[in-house]
Amino acid sequence: MVHNAYDSFELLNNCPTKIDSIESYGSKLILGCSDGSLRIYGPDSSGADRSPPSDQHALRKEPYAPERTIPGFSKKPILSMEVLESRELLLSLSESIAFHRLPNLETIAVITKAKGANVYSWDDRRGFLCFARQKRVCIFRHDGGRGFVEVKDFGVPDTVKSMSWCGENICLGIRKEYIILNATNGALSEVFSSGKIAPPLVVALPSGELILGKENIGVFVDQNGKLLQADRICWSEAPTVVVIRNPYAIALFPRRVEIRSLRVPYPLIQTIVLRNARHLIKSNNAVVVGLENSVYGLFPVPLGAQIVQLTASGNFEEALTLCKLLPPEDASLRAAKEASIHIRYAHYLFENGCYEEAMEHFLASQVDITYVLSLYPSIVLPKTTAVPEPEKLMDLSLDASQLSRGSSGLSDDLETMVPQLSESEEHAALEFKKMSHNTLMALIKFLQKKRFSIVEKAAAEGTEEVVLDAFGDNFASSRFKKSNNKGRGNIQINSAAREMAAILDTALLQALLLTGQSSAALELLKGLNYCDVKICEEILQKGNHYAALLELYRSNSMHCEALKLLHQLVEESKSNQSQAEPIQKFSPEAIIEYLKPLCGTDPMLVLEFSMLVLESCPTQTIELFLSGNIPADLVNSYLKQHAPNMQGRYLELMLAMNENGISGNLQNEMVQIYLSEVLEWYSELSAQQIWDEKSYSPTRKKLLSALESISGYNPEALLRRLPPDALFEERAILLGKMNQHELALSLYVHKLHVPELALAYCDRVYEAVIHQPPVKSSGNIYLTLLQIYLNPQKTTKNFEKRITNLVSSPNPSIPKVGSAASIKAKGGRKKIASIEGAEDMRITSPTSTDSGRSDGDAEESSEEGSSAIMLDQVLDLLSRRWDKINGAQALKLLPRETKLQNLLPFLGPLLKKSSEAYRNFSVIKSLRQSENLQVKDELYNQRKAVVKISGDSLCSLCNKKIGTSVFAVYPNGKTLVHFVCFRDSQTMKAVVKGSPLRKR
């Protein structure tokens, strides 16, 4: 016997006649006797110590005394009775089926067709009665009054031994099998065969399902006879009667009553010995057992008492099942009992090695996680938290220290003892370690299931605190104490939810590491977590879990510590490259990846630690600066101070990425860096006396490209740094930026001796000014080159002196490149203006026609003995750029001895273009003249318009007849007005506009 579910109490004894049937009605017992009499018993109220009943309509646990006897109630013994409480009727089966009104027992109806019936079943919901007589099954319906109406009558294969309604069908137990009878059409369907020895037994369950007896086995079927489950309820022998009183099934045997649970595996709960028991019925609050001359009542033990019994005996599952049956008004009591049972059951399972099941019950008990963690001494928790010891539970055989010792197998002391075991205890040590792993795996699952709700509450409190900070302290809650520390690791946790989250995450991380789940620990730290930094940092350092330690620092905004550790790991990885041991490697790229998210929040930290990997990963580091949108000026100044050799590389990539996004200061900085490197290279080659002006190092190529493509630098400052006898190409570009085109072209022609560069220079200047309002002739730059070719001595005379004066003039300023108007007389720049002005005057001044000589002749006669002119280059220039040069001015500059045949490549296309232009303009002139004539003709036609004035013609302004008055006609030729009206209207308009009237 597991526990006492029912208490047996003898209600009456020494009944004068044999009891054939029994039923209860309220607090009374109705007995059908073998002599056909009906005896009614009630509680014996003669006892002075009887307490007032709590329920007037329930059986009482006290002796019963006869109240009334109705002799001759039935001619034959009453086989069975049933009280229909909803209709206040008593149904009795004797020689037929009769209905009597309660409580006076007046006869309502007698179904004569039920004569000889041996079994019946009543459907109280619909008021349907079915009974079996021989091989017939009849169905009657109560019409609500005093009569019953026959509904159906069906034949069956054999005599019915047991029957019960199952929904719309009827389950029949005949001699050899069970069948389902359709109450609508009489269709029969077989279920399975019944037992060979015991008679069939059909028991209806409250859910509408059935238990069908087969010898000592009860089989569960649905309303259609289909098997429900593989489990069976097994009795000690075949029962004669079974009643269902949730959560138990109570079976009657000749010498005892068995009570079994309806929960799989249907264990035996209690056995009550009652010899010669013949009847078993269910009443409102008890189960009644009838013997030959006495009646016993089986009163249920209160659920609370049963739960205590089951818990004390270790039947926790059964106790939890009973807890669910407690009434709704005892919800708090039920929750408390369930939690207590879950905790006791969890300890029991934990001690017996069922760790996962134990954690499931700890989870169901809603116990605080600190309670469970106290079973694991090896788990270190934050010192700010007071972790309670496990509570002392009633009837718990092991104390807290035993629980801890048996449950946590991972304490440091125990683990250090394992290697010292003797060989005979190696097997025990292996089992110990296995148990330790299993306990921690169960703990991990427990913490993971609890984590979502706890972390969600902690995050909600953190959000609330941020909102309170944003809206001021007036609405601050007293449970928050604000901290200004940056990382979560340094925040003083004062809220209950965040404190619990810190305990949980700290314990979970340790459990994952102890079970070798380092990847899972890493994933935990990557997400939102509340791990205690101090404890976890120490554990991760001891276990060399550096990747997890980095994530711990990152999640708590401890970036400086993380980067220092990462740099240390990178250096160790470099030093351990020669080792064969497989250790975790960290590359410099890991530092760059860590710094990427910090560019927007802490650029100074990014710059500080990027210097550690700038030399080993220059490209990736500079791309970090560019992709992170760190201010370029800040990066440049930092590189200039800490890594000047990488400054140029950064500015190059910055310029390539966004030319307009780099300031003029940075452009000038980059050009200065290039120039410094080129000057250093030039000094080395000059010292070795191997300098060649046509030598180009990679840096010099970059310098030339930068000087031509960008415009934010100061050309005068750069010009001062150039050596006087070298780097002429750079000098020429700088002079061009200062609009000193003559000097620049002279360098290309006389110093570099590369006419192609001079021509390319002219093309650039021409294209730059072609879309601007011309201050000078668009072909002026080509004429300047032409003069240099024709007058080599003049252009080279005092060349160095002119450049020296140019760069040493006081108050230098940076003129706009390509703007001819930027050169104005100001301070020390009068000489530059005079040079340009002289060229313009010479080019544009009219030449004396009566002299018969060109300008070239004049120059030649004035400078006798000069060096030969560069006529081939002149002719080549004219032939290649004839369309961009003013032909008349060019011809004036050529010497008189120039052969016309040599000018054919120049004059041919020029004259062809000129004549073509002349023809085109002539056509345009003719078209314009024709259009002019057309307009004049239209004007004359408009002036020829005739206006007819009649006596009915009216003025459009005053609406009076015009008559013989002076009139005016509007341009449309239809609107007529008096001239006086027209003049007055014009005067009014002039006054409104505020202009004075013009007198005529």
Secondary structure, 3 states (H helix, E strand, C coil): CCCCCEEEEEEECCCCCCEEEEEEECCEEEEEECCCCEEEEEECCCCCCCCCCCCCCCCCCCCEEEEEEECCCCCCCCCEEEEECCCCEEEEECCCEEEEECCCCEEEEEEHHHCCCCEEEEECCCCEEEEEECCEEEEEEECCCCCEEEEEEEECCCCEEEEEEECCEEEEEECCEEEEEECCCCCEEEEEECCCCCCCCEEECCCCCEEEEECCEEEEECCCCCECCCCCEECCCCCCEEEEECCEEEEECCCEEEEEECCCCCCEEEEEECCCCCEEEECCCCEEEECCCCEEEEEECCHHHHHHHHHHHCCHHHHHHHHCCCCHHHHHHHHHHHHHHHHHHHHHHHHCCCHHHHHHHHHHCCCCHHHHHCCCCCCCCCCCCCCCCCCCCCCCCCCHHHHHHHHCCCCHHHHHHHHHCCHHHHHHHHHHHHHHHHHHHHHHHHHHHHHHHHHHHHHHHHHHHHHHHHHCHHHCCCCCCCCCCCCHHHCCCCCHHHHHHHHHHHHHHHHHHHCCCHHHHHHHHHCCCCCCHHHHHHHHHHCCCHHHHHHHHHHCCCHHHHHHHHHHHHHHHHHCCCCCCCCCCCCHHHHHHHHHHHCCCCHHHHHHHHCCCCCCCHHHHHHHHHHCCCCHHHHHHHHHHHCHHHHHHHHHHHHHHCCCCCCHHHHHHHHHHHHHHHHHHHHHHHHCCCCCCCCCCHHHHHHHHHHHHCCCCCHHHHHHHCCCCCCHHHHHHHHHHCCCHHHHHHHHHHHCCCHHHHHHHHHHHHHHHCCCCCCCCCCHHHHHHHHHHHCHHHHHCCHHHHHHHHHCCCCCCCCCCCCHHHCCCCHHHHHHHHHHHHHHHHHHCCCCCCCCCCHHHHHHHHCCCCCCCCHHHHHHHHHHCHHHCCHHHHHHHCCCCCCHHHHHHHHHHHHHHHHHHHHHHHHHHHHHHHHHHHHHHHHHHHHCCCCCCCCCCECCCCCCECCCCCEEECCCCCCEEEHHHHHHHHHHHHHHHCCCCCCC
